Amino acid sequence: GSHDSFSYWVDEKSPVGPDQATAIKRLARISLVKKIMKKWSVTQNLTFKEQLEGGIRYFDLRVSSKPGEIGREIYFIHGLFGIKVWDGLKEINTFLQQHPKEVIFLDFNHFYAMDDSHHFFLINKIHSVFGSKLCSVECVEYVTLQYMWERKHQVLIFYHYPLFRQYPFLWPGNKMPAPWANTTNVHKLLQFLETTLEERSRYGTFHVSQAILTPRVKTIARHLVRGLKNTLVHRNLPMILNWVKAQKPGVMGVNIITSDFVELVDFAATVIALNDLLLEEDESAT
């Protein structure tokens, strides 16, 4: 999985998003501030298509309306506005049409400046682009690749807003817990990942290990122009990747792992390779 999957492009010319504090919005009237914000808002370099081609199958999505804009258009957001959600969904659907056995998870977990009418607009867009590819809510343990292939399903949508109850193809957010370490310290992050794995539900949910470091205000203040990638990610990714390599999938093991700048190391390939351990277990059992 990728963290803030859509943030490969954010619009410096757009207003600051409603996910930001009032003080930041005021500061952002200075054009240089938005340039700095962009350095800290971008957590991926690859487009959806490029991420899919690189092996990413779980997408972490934050969305917002654009206050003051006529209509109900919804955009991706991380400090600054990204592309329209509709355009991103179409790009993902094109990949799925070309690869009918691939399965993806779309996790809509943060919503800003959206009332129910915005949600209905977004949900209708999701349904119109994916249609019969959408997998209805089911017992998590039933949803194997074989189950998906037999039904020609390719997309699981997780929707962290009460309206999910009205649509059979929207999975509740609590089926996709993603505990957040909220630290700049890689050692604290790895300890947190270990602890939350020990606490994860044995059955009935998926589970996201967020292998990401989060800048504090003082981190940004000290390293204004360096940005997230050069300050936190480059230096710590090798240690995070070593943790990933040491994991085992399966019950009480890792399930979905997300990272920033997924192309900087062999992140996706390393996560995917963990599945070989499950095959080895099957072979030894038989």
N, C-alpha and C positions, 0 to 999 in steps of 0.2 A: 504493500500500500504506500501511497504518498500522502504527506501532510500538507494541508492547504493546496490541494492538487491543482487548482485552477490558477495559482498565483504567478504563473510564468509571464503573464502580462497584466499590468495594472496601469490605469490611466492617470498620468500626472496632471492632466488638464481637468479631470473631473473634480467635483467637490470631495472633501474628506468624508468618509463613510460614517453612517450613524453608529458604527461599532466603536467609534473613538470618543474620547472625553472632550468636553466643551473647550478646555484649554488648548488641546491639540488643534481643534477646528479653528480657533482664533489665530494660533501661530501659523497655520497653514496658508494664511493670506499672503505670507512671504513666500515667493516662488521657490526659493532654495529649500525651504522646509519640506515641500512635497518631493523634491529630488532625494532628500535624505530619507523620508518616509518610504520611498520606493525601495531603497537599499535594504530596509528592514521588513518590508511587506512581502517581497518576493522570496518564496521558499522553494521554488522549483524553476528549472531552466527549460524543461521539456513540455511541449504541448500535450494535450490529451492523446492525440494520435501517437506521438513519439513515446509517451509513457506506456501506452498499450503495447506498442511494438517492442518495448524494452522489458515487458513482463509484468507491469503493474496491473493489478486487478481490483484493488480497493481504492476508492476515491473519497477523500475527506472534503466536504463541500459546505461553504458558508455563503448565504445568499441574502439579498436585500433589494427592496425597491429603491428608487432614486427619488428622495423627497423633493417635491416641487415639480416633478416631471408629470406630464399628462399621460394617462393610461396606467396599466398595471405591470409594465415590463419589469422583469426580475433579472438582477445581475449577480455575478459572483463578487465577493467582497473580502478584502483583508486590509483594512486601513484605507485603501483606495479602491475604487470600483474596477472590476475586471470586465471580461466579455459578458454578453448576454447569456443567460443560462441556456436558452433555446439553441444558440449556436454551438455551445459545448456539447449538449445532448445529441445534436445532429452529427457532430464529428465522431462521438462515441458510437452512435448507431451505425454509421458507415463501416466502422471497423467490425462491428458484430455481424453485419450482413456479409462481410467478406470472410469471416471466421465463425461459422455457425456452431462450433463446439466450444467456443470460449464463453466463460461466465464471469460477470463482473458484479461488484457491490458498489452502490452509490449511497453514501451516508450523508443525508441532509441534516446536519446537526446544529447549525446556528442560523437563526432567522432575525433580520433586523428591518425595522420600519415596515412591517407586514401585518395587515389585518386579515380577517378570514377571506375577503374577496381576493387578495393577493395570493393566498394559499390555494384557493380554488383555481385561479389562473395558472399557477405553477403546476399543480397536480394534473390539470387537463393537458398541459404541454407534455408532461412526463408520459401520460397515457397515450397521447397522439403520436409521439415519436417512437415509443417502444412497442405499444400494442400487445400482441400475443407473446412477445419475448418476456413479459413481466411475470415473475413467479409469485403466486399468491402466498400469503402467510401460512406456514406449515410448521409442524414440529421440526426444530432445527436438525435433529438427528436423521430425519427422513431425507433431507435435501442433499443427496449425493450427486456427483456428476451424472451418474446413470439416470437418476430421477429427472434431472434437468434436460438431458438429451432426449429422453423418451417423450417429454412434453414439449420439446423445442423451446424451452425457456432459457434465457440468457442473462436476465437482469434481476437482482434483488435490490429493492429500494428501502432504505431505512429513513424514517421520517419522524423527527423529534418534535412533534407538535400534535395536540389532541385530535386534530381532524383525521389522523391516520385511521381512526376507528371506522370511518365511513367508506373506506376503500379496501377491498380485499388484497390489493397488490402493494399496499404500504405496510411495511413491517414496523412495529413499534421500536422506538429508539432504545428501549431497555433490552432489546435482543442483541444490541451491538455496544456493550459497555467499552469505553476507551479511557481508562484512568490516566490522568495527566500529572506528570511529576512537577511541572512548573519550577524548574531549577536551571541554573547556568553551570552547575557542577556535574561533570560526567560521572563521577563516582557515586554521587547521590542519585543520579538518574538510574544507573545500573542497579543500585540497591532497591530503588522503587520498583523497577521492572521485575526484579526477583520476587519482591514482597507481593505485588499485585498478581503475579502468576500463581503464587501459593494460595491466594484468596479467591481466585476466579471460580466461577460456578462450574461444577463438574458436568452438568448437562443443561440443555435448554437455551443456551445463548452462544453467539459467537464471542470473540474477545479480541480487542485491539491492544497491542503493546506499542505505545507511542515512544519510539526511540528518538526523541527530539529534545533539544535544549531550548529553553525559552529566555530571551533577553529581559533583564530588568531595565527600569528607566535609567538607572545609573550605568548599566552596560552600554546602552545606546548613547548616553551623554559622553562617555569616555571614548567611544569608538565611532563617533558620528558618521564619518565618511567611509569607514571600512565596510559597514553593512554586516548583515547576519552571516553570510557565507564565509567572509574572511575573518570574522571575529570568533564565531562559535563552531561553525560546521566543519571547515577544513581540518582544524586541529584535532577535533574529537571523533570524527567519523571512523578512523581506524579502530579505536577502542570499542566503539559501539558495534562495529562489524565483527570484531572478535567475540563480543557477547552473543551476537546472532549465531555465529558459527557453532557456539557451544550449546545451543538450545536443542530441545527435542519437541516435535509436534505431537499432537494427540491429546487424550484426556489429561487435563491439568498442565499441559505443555503449551508452547506458543501456538497461536492460531493465525492472526493477521499481525504483521509488523509494519509500522509506518516510519518513514524517515523524510528529512528535508533533502533536497538536491540528490534525488535517487540515482543520478547518473555519475556522481563523482567517484563512487567505488562500485564494485560488483554487487550492489545491494540486492537487486531483484534476483539475480542468479543465485546468490547465496541463500536467500530465503527459500526459493523454489527447490534448491538442492536438499533442504531439510526433509522434503517429502520422501526422499530415498530411504530415510531411516524407517519410515512407516512400511515401505515395501520390504525392507530387510526383516522387520518384525513379523510381517505376514509370512514370509518364506520360512523363518525359523519356527513359526507356529505350526506350519503344515509339514 
